[in-house]
Amino acid sequence: MPKPRKLHVDVDPPVTLTVGGHRVTFVGLNLLRPHVMVEYDVDPPLVTPTPFGPQLLVLEVTDDTSDRVYETMWLDFPWPQFGAGRRTTRLERRPPAEARRLRFVVRPAEAPNESGARPWTSSLPPVGRFDVVLPADHGLPWEPGP
């Protein structure tokens, strides 16, 4: 099975939502092997004691081929090399080659429970929804260079 190629997809135009008093602007997707990194800028930037907390938002992502929600990992992970407020959330799989769009539902993260743990999902109302159109060739395999 050939490896899918790496590909960056801009969110065009960028989508800005307000989550927990922060402006969150979704700017792009990096389709990697076998994950997708969702890129967004948070203003004001989150101040976190570790790269894995506190969590600001929860993404529920599906594609146009099924209603199966993409599992997520590394929610609100900082990428300061791209700016003080740059964050990413990793989707645990790439969209299938026949997918033409990803559908996003953005919810605020729930408060931690008594032990400090946060759920990976959220029952809070969505703050926004948007779609990202995928290039028709996003599923082409990686072609090794010379």
C-alpha positions in Angstrom: 0.0 0.0 0.0 1.6 3.3 -1.0 2.0 6.0 1.6 -0.2 9.1 1.2 1.6 12.2 0.5 2.0 15.0 3.0 -0.1 18.0 2.1 -1.0 21.4 3.6 -4.5 22.7 3.1 -5.4 26.3 4.0 -8.7 27.1 5.7 -9.7 29.7 3.1 -11.0 32.0 4.3 -9.8 31.5 7.9 -12.6 30.8 10.3 -12.7 32.9 13.6 -14.8 31.8 16.6 -14.9 32.9 20.2 -14.3 30.2 22.7 -13.9 30.9 26.4 -13.1 34.6 25.9 -10.4 33.8 23.3 -10.6 34.5 19.5 -9.7 31.2 17.8 -8.9 31.4 14.1 -8.6 28.2 12.2 -6.0 28.6 9.5 -5.0 25.2 8.1 -4.7 21.5 8.0 -1.6 19.4 7.6 -2.4 16.0 6.2 0.4 13.8 7.4 0.9 10.0 7.5 -1.5 8.9 9.0 -2.7 11.9 10.9 -4.1 15.4 10.3 -3.0 18.4 12.3 -5.6 21.1 12.6 -3.9 24.5 13.0 -5.4 27.5 14.8 -4.3 30.7 16.4 -5.6 31.6 19.9 -5.8 35.3 21.0 -5.0 36.1 23.7 -2.6 33.1 23.7 -3.2 30.4 26.2 -0.8 30.3 29.2 -0.3 26.6 30.1 2.0 25.0 32.6 2.5 22.0 30.2 1.9 21.4 26.5 -1.2 19.3 27.4 -3.4 21.7 29.3 -5.5 23.5 30.1 -7.8 22.5 27.2 -9.8 25.3 25.5 -11.9 23.5 22.9 -13.1 20.2 21.6 -13.3 19.4 17.8 -15.9 17.0 16.4 -14.8 16.3 12.9 -16.5 14.1 10.3 -16.1 13.9 6.5 -18.6 13.7 3.7 -18.2 9.9 3.3 -19.6 9.0 6.7 -20.8 10.3 10.1 -17.9 8.6 11.9 -16.2 11.1 14.2 -12.4 11.4 13.9 -10.7 10.7 17.2 -8.5 13.5 18.5 -5.2 13.7 20.4 -2.9 16.5 21.6 -5.8 19.0 21.9 -4.7 22.6 22.0 -1.0 21.6 21.6 1.3 24.7 21.4 3.4 25.4 18.3 5.2 28.6 19.4 7.6 28.5 16.5 4.6 29.7 14.4 3.5 32.4 16.8 2.7 32.8 20.5 -0.9 31.7 20.0 -0.5 28.9 17.5 -2.1 25.6 18.6 -3.0 22.3 17.0 -5.2 19.3 17.5 -4.3 16.0 15.9 -7.0 13.9 14.1 -6.1 10.3 14.5 -6.7 9.4 10.8 -6.6 11.0 7.4 -9.7 11.4 5.3 -10.3 8.7 2.8 -9.3 9.5 -0.8 -13.0 9.9 -1.9 -13.7 12.5 0.8 -14.2 16.0 -0.6 -14.7 18.0 2.7 -14.2 17.8 6.4 -17.0 19.1 8.7 -16.0 20.7 12.0 -18.1 21.3 15.1 -16.3 23.4 17.7 -17.4 23.1 21.4 -15.8 24.7 24.5 -14.0 22.1 26.6 -15.7 21.2 29.8 -14.3 22.1 33.2 -12.1 19.4 34.9 -13.8 17.1 37.4 -12.8 16.9 41.1 -9.7 14.9 40.3 -8.6 17.4 37.6 -9.4 15.1 34.6 -11.2 16.6 31.6 -13.4 14.6 29.3 -12.2 14.2 25.7 -15.7 15.2 24.5 -18.0 18.0 25.4 -21.7 18.3 26.0 -21.6 22.1 25.9 -23.4 23.8 22.9 -21.3 24.4 19.8 -19.7 27.8 19.3 -19.4 27.3 15.6 -19.4 24.9 12.6 -17.5 25.1 9.4 -16.3 22.9 6.5 -12.9 22.6 4.9 -12.9 21.6 1.2 -10.2 19.1 0.4 -8.3 19.2 -2.8 -9.5 16.6 -5.3 -5.9 15.0 -5.3 -5.5 14.9 -1.5 -5.5 11.1 -1.5 -2.8 10.6 -4.1 0.1 8.5 -3.0 3.5 9.9 -2.1 5.9 9.8 -5.0 9.5 9.4 -4.0 11.8 11.9 -5.6 15.0 11.1 -7.6 
